[in-house]
Amino acid sequence: MKKLTTLTPEQKDRMASFAQEWIQHGWRTKPLTEEEWSVVEDGMRRCYEYAGKPWPGVVVRVPSPIVGAFAAPAAAFEIALRRRLVGGAVGGAVRDAESGALGGTVSDRKSIRLNACN
């Protein structure tokens, strides 16, 4: 696909109406229909494909753009928090298990050596 670097006079003339159209989409407060969601999801899949990224296969549906604007950062925060908490818990459990296993092995070796000397 050729890189777009300039606009034609006709394209420039359409900018104001495009802006108004997308402002209206942004202010929309009623939920999308199933047909509209299908169009949105298809567009998202194609964007991932074009970018060469794997499609995550998950779409979080919200009732309006403003809800999405609040929900997205809240969800990102929740995901990061859970990862950090789970990572810390798992890391602690693994460290404890390793310490117990290795500590027991070291103690066993010391007693074997001490018993062998007696």
ABEGO torsion letter per residue (X at the ends): XBBBABBBAAAAAAAAAAAAAAAAAAABABBBBAAAAAAAAAAAAAAAAAAGBBBAGBBBBBABAAAAAAAAAAAAAAAAAAAAAAAAAAAAAAAAAAAAAAAAAAAAAAAAAAAAAX
